[in-house]
Amino acid sequence: MNALSIALKDIRILLRERGLLVQLFLLPLVFIIGFSMVFSIGGGDEAITLPVVNLDAEGEIAQALIDDLNATGGIQVALYAQDEAEALLEQGEIKRLLSIPAGFSADVGAGRRTVLELVSDPEASEQQTAAVREVVDGVTRDLSLETQLREAFRRMDEMTAMAPPEYQAFTETTIEEQARRQFERSRHTPLVSIAQSFPTNLLGGQDELGVQVSVTGLLVLFVFLTAQTTAQSIYDEKKVGSFRRLMAAPLSKAELLAGKMIPNLITTMAQIVVIFAAGVLLMPLLGMEPLTLGDDLLGLAVVSLLVALCSTSMGVLIAALARTENQISGISQVALWVMGAMGGAFMPRFLMGDFLSTVSKVIPHAWATEAYYGLLLRGKGMAGITAELAALAAFSVVFLVIGAWRFDFDS
């Protein structure tokens, strides 16, 4: 009851701080709406125009490469003469240029190594350039496989050339048909396939993914930023001398800390509810897809509670380490914004690369975003995110234990 009395006092103070309420509830919504719109720009079905210089104009394989690039649906080839394309690239009129070298078809047909040159303007979209390269790589791998199949069948034909006619199974027509059949089979029913459970085209204009990613990442960021509120509340109590009066009251140190933690825990849970509600109800009004909450609402509640507890425990740790108001602000702003960025608040961890993704495992934000992604994007239930739940609980315990150990109750 003593802890609840302290908590109710802090909540009443919080409700009178309109500026703080705006920071806690309105500012996250502004960020989320802005980021969701950025993620949704462009339209996922719009093809990227790829200027191409074909120096092997008579080559069948070069023409097949161009046809296959157009057939992907993500790229629209625009053919240019070499001089014209290079001039336009230098002027910045085109942002990237693919050059097919002379003799490309002959080299590929003979199994010789050849190189396609993809030149990009420094100001070109990195995401689009990466997408173009992936498509070109995939198409060239397919062409290489098809050519190798044809060559393999031709060699088998040569090996059986001296056999009686009735044993010669390969002709030019059967070679082409068999190679094409095997190639198509390799594309549609490969021996090894990858089951990918998370979205890879996050920047390609899929509204629903933009909302899921922006809401999840920024929710985690702002919930952890609320740790500063806990630390600041404790500092204010010490500054005006009321903390010493509380220490003189008949309550334990544990009750005192609990009383200071409960308001932040309630505030962060309210933040989460408001942000999720905005994702579900507000996004459709702005012309975007609504946030989907997954199939395990109990799991969502457990994750949210652990994230709120972790943020609150971090607030106690910051209050224990900082000695001045400036230190509280500095530690909170630098540490929490950096941790948020590395933990996937602005970009999902699976797009960061192996090094940053590995480093982020020592940051609670990363486990929080992964837990939410598991429920909201990947269709997992609570049983599928036990590692994330355990990590968040462990961070909460570590923050709270160190914070209580280093906490100066006498100042």
N, C-alpha and C positions, 0 to 999 in steps of 0.2 A: 504493500500500500504506500509506503514511503517513496519507493521508486516511481509509482504511478503519479503521486502528487507532484514530484519534480517534473515528470514528463508533461503533465497537464499544464504546468506553469510555462514550460518552454514552448508548448504548442500555442498557447494564448499569445505569447510574445511573437512567435513566428507569424501568426495570422494578422498581426498589426503591421508587419514589415511588407508593405506592398511591393517595394522594389525587389525584395528577395523572392516573393511569390512569382513575380514576372520572370525572374531568372530561373526559377525552378520549374515552372510549368509552361510559360508562353515561349521563352527562348528555345527550348527543345523542339517545339512544334514548328517554329519558323525555320530552324535548321533542317528538320526532317522534310518539310514541304519543299524547300529549296533543293536539297540533295535528291529527292525523289524525282523532281522535274528534270534535273541534270541527267540522271540515269535514264530517263525516258525520252530524251531528245533523239531524234533521228529516225525512228521507225526501224524495227528489226528486219523488215522485208526489203529494204532499199538496197539495191546492188551497188557495189563499189566499182567505179569506173577505173579500169586499169589500162593506161596507155602502153602499147606494145610495138616494138620495132622488130619485124620479122626479116632477118637477113638470109633466111632459108626459105624464100617464098615458094619455091617449087617442091620443097620437101613434104612428103606425106605425113611424116611423124610431127613435123612442126605445125602443120595444119590441124592434125589431130589434137595437139596440145591446145591450140587456140579454141577449137570446138569444145574440148572437154572443160576448159576454163569457163566458157560461156554457159555450159550445161550445168555447172554447179549451182547456179542461181544466185550466188553471193557476189559474183564478179561479172562485169560487163567489159569485154575487151574493146579497146578503141585503137585501130591500127594507124601508125604514123610512119612517115619516112624518117630516116635516121637524123638528118640535119634539122628537120622541122621539130622533131621531138626533143632533141638536145637543146635547141634554142628556147623552146617553151619551158623546159625544165629549168634552164638557167634564169629565165625571166620570172619564174614562180607561177606560171600559168597552169602547169600540171605539177602534181606533188610527188609522183613516183613514176618510174619507167622500167618496164621489163624488156630486155633485149635477148632475142633468140639468135645465136651466132650462126654464121654461114657454115654449112656442112653439119648442122645439128642432126638432121634425119639420118645421114650416112653414119655419123658417129654412134648414135643410139642403136641403129640397126646392126652395126658391127660390134656392139658391146664395148665401145671405147668411151672413156670418161669424157663428159662435156659439161660446161658450166653455163647456166643462165645467169644473167646479170640483172639484179634488181637495185635500182638507184632511187633513193628517197630524198626529198627535200627536207632540210632540218626542221622546218615548220609543219611537216606533215603529221597527221594524227598517228601517234605511236600505236594505238589500238588497231586502227585500220591497216597500218603497214604490217603489223603482226598477223592480222587476219589474212591479208593478201599472201604473205609468205607461207602461212599454213596451207592455204588452198593450193598454191603453186607447188609446194612440196608434195602434197597428196596426189595431185594430178600427175606430176612427173614420176612419182613412185609407181603409180598405176601403169603409165606408159612403159616404164622400164620392165615391170613384171610381164606385161603383155609381150614385149619384144623378146624377153628371155624365154618365154614359153614357146614362141614361134621358132626361135633358134634351137631349142631343145628338140622339138619335133622334127625339124629339118635334119639334125644330126642323126636322129633315129632312122630317118628315111635313108640317109647315106649308108648307114650300117646295114640296112636290109636291101640295098640296091642290087647286090649280086645274087640274092635269093630268087627262086622261081617266081613268076608274076603272081601266082595265087597266094604267095606269102608276103607280098609287098602291100602292106596295109595303108601306107601313107602316100597321098598324092598332094599336089599343091592345094587343091580344094579342101581336102580333109585336114591338112595342116592348119589352114586358116580357120576352118570351122572348129576344130578341136581346141586350138589356142584361144579362140574367142570364147568358147564354152567354158573352158577352165578358168579363164580370166574373170568372166562374169560370176562364176561360182565363187571365186576367191573374194570377190567384192561383197556379195550378198550373203554368203554363208562361210565366213572365214573359220579356220580351225581354232583360232584364238580370238576372243572378243573381250571387250572391256565394258563392264556394267558401271556406269558413272552415275552417282547418286546426288551430285550437286550441279547447279547450273554453271556453264562455262562462258556463256555469252552475256555476261552481266552488263557490259557497256554497249550492247548492240541495240538498245531501244525496246527491250521487253518490259513493259510498264509494271507487270506484276512482280518481276524479279527486282526491279528498281525500288519498289516500295518495300519489299521484304528485306532487302539488304540495307537500305537507308534507315528504315525504322529500327531494325535490330541493332545495327552498329551505333547509331546515335543514341538510342535508348541506353545502351551500356555505358557510353561515354558520359552522358549527363547524370546517370544514376551514381556513377563513381565520383563525379565532380561534386555531388552532394556531400561527400565526406568532409569537404571544407566547412560545410555548415555545422557539422558536429564539433569539429575542432574549434571553430570560431565561437560557438556557443559556450564551450568550456572556458575558452580564454576570456570571454566577456564576463563570465561569472567570477573569475579570478581578478579581473581588472577592477570591478566595482566592489570587491570584497565579500560578495554573497557566498562565494565558494567556502570561505572559512566559516561562515555562519552555518552553512550546511554541514560542514565537518563537525561542528559543535553539537549538532542535533543528534538525537538518538537513532542513528542509522549507520549501517556498515559501509565500508568502501565499495563493496560489490553493489549494494543498493544505490549508492550515489552514481556509480558508473552506469548502472542499468537505467537509472532515471534520465541520464544525459543521452543514452543511446536510443531509447524507445522513440522519442520524437523523430529522430533521423530515420529510424526504421519505418515508421508510419509514413513519413514524407516520401521516402523512396518508393514505397509500395504504391502510394497515391500517384507519384510520377508515372510509374509503370502502367497503372490502370488508365490514366489520362492519355498517355502516348499510344497504347494499344487501341483505346477507344477512338482516338483520332485516326489511326491507321485504318480501322474498320469502317468508320462512319464518315470521316472528313475527306479522305482520298477520293472516293467516288464523286463527291460534289465538285472536285477540282479536275475531273476528267481522267483520273487515274484508276487503276485496278485497286480494289480494296485489299487491305492486309488480311491474310488468312492465318488463323491461329492454330492450325494443325488439328490433330485428332485426340490429343491427350491434354485436356485442360488441367487435370490434376498435376501432370508433369510440368506444365507451364507455370502453375502456381508455385510448385516446389522450387523450380529454377529461379523464379522471381524473388521468392523469399530468401534464398541463399545469396543471390546477387545483392539484395538490400542489406542482408546481414554482413556480407563481405565489405560493402561500402561503409557501413556504420563502424565496423571494427577498424577499418583503415582510418577513419576519422579520429578514433581514439589514439591510434598510433601517431598520427600527425600531431595531435594535441600534446602527446607525450614527448615528441622530439623537438617541437618548436617552442621557443621561449618568448617570442614577440609576435605581434600581429603581422608584421611584414614577413616574418619567417613562415607563418601559417599560410599566407597568401602565396609566397614564393614557392614553397614546397608543393602546395596544392596545385597551382597553375602549371608549373613546369612538369612535375612528376605525373600528374593525372592526364594532362593533354598528351604528353609523350607516350605514356602507357596506353592511352586510348588509341592513338595512331598506330602504334606497334601491335596493339591487340585486336585490330580489325574494325575499328570504329568508322574509318573512312574508306577502307578497301578490305575486302575479305582476305583472310590469311592465305587461302589457297591460290591467290594471285600475287603474293608477295615474293615468291621464290623460296628455295629451301632454307637459306641461311636465316632470313628474318622470321620465317615461319617457325624454325626451331628455337630461336632466341625468344620469341613471344610466349613460349610455354612457361616461362618464369613470371608471366604477367597475368593477374586474375582476369583482366578484360578479355584475353584470348579464350580462356575457358568459358567465360560467360557467353561470348558471341557464338562459340562452337556449340554450346548447350542449346541456345535459341535456334541456331541454324538446324541442329538435329531435329528439333520439334517442328519448326515452321517450314523448312525447306526440304528436308530429306525424309519426312514422314516417319521418323523414329518415335517410339514411345519412351517413357521414363527409363525402361530397362535398357534402352540403347544408348543412354547418355550417362551411365553410372560413373564413368571415369571423370566426366566433366563435373558431375555433382560432388564427387569425392574431392576433386581439386578445389572447388569453391569452398567447401566446408573446411578443408585444410588451411587454405589462405585465411579464412575467417578466424580460425583458432590461433594461427601464428600471429596475425595482426593484433588480436585481442590480448594474447598472453604477453607479447613484447610490450604492447602499449600499457598494460596494467603494471608490468614490471618496472618500466621506466617512468611511470606517471608520478608527478610531484603533487601529492595530495596536501602538502603543507603550505604551498605558496598561495 
